[in-house]
Amino acid sequence: MATQIAQVSIKNIDDKEGLEEVMVALKNIDGVTGIELHPDNDVALVRYEDTETSIHALTAAISTVDYVTQPFPVDAPQNPHNNR
């Protein structure tokens, strides 16, 4: 359907190696078109094609590198970083 942007918590990632592992995990998902890491804010923004993958796949990929995540669409009311 369309490109979506999800905000994923990376709060438990506190080293360069962990950030690299998350990047690799996300890049390996078909449909992910872009990743922006913002470790100072404990979030990653992930662009993906919703016809090829889902927010659940993002969570699953990051959980394979032993980090707990809570993904939200960027504009979702439950997103703690939603400034709208």
N, C-alpha and C positions, 0 to 999 in steps of 0.2 A: 504494500500500500504506500508507505511513506517512510522517510527517514525520521527516526525518533532520537531523542537525547535522554539518556538516563544518568542520574547522579548516583554514584555508588560510594558508600563509605569505605575509606581506607584507613580508618582511625587506628587500627592495630598494626599498621605498617610503619615502622620507625627506622628503617635502614634502606640503603641504596639497593642491596640485593633483593629485599622484599619487593620494592617497587619494580625492579626489573622482572621478577617472577610474575607479578601481576600483569605487566605489559605483555609478556609472552603469552600468558594464559588468555588474555582478551584478544590479542591479535590472531590467535589460532581459531577463533570462532568465525565461521562463515557468516557474512552479513555485517560484521563490525567494520565501519568505514573510518572511524577516527577515535582517538583516545587522548584526553588531556588530563594529566595528573596534576593535582594541586595539593601536595602533601602538607603545606602550611595550613590548609583549611580542612585537611583530612577527607578530601573527596577526589573522585575521578569522574570526569564527564565522558560518557561513551556514546558515540553516534553509531546507530545501527539501522539496518533495513528491517522493518518489522515483518516483512514477508519471508525473511531468511532466518531470523533468530528472535529471541525474546529476552526480556529482562531476567527471566529465570535461568537462561543459559549463562548470562553474565555472572549471576550469583554462583551457579554451579562451577564455573571456570575458576573463579577466585577462591572458592572453597577448596579446590584441589591444591592450592598453595597454602592452605591452613590459615586463611584469614576470614573472619566473620564479616559479612557485609549486609547492608540493608539498602537495596536499590529503590529509588523512587523516580518516576518521571520528573523532570526538572520543575515542571509547573504544578505538580501535585500538591494539594493542601497539606498532606502529611509530611512532605519534605521539609525538614527543619531548616533548610537553607533557602527556602522559597521566599523571596522578598516581595512578592506581589500582593 
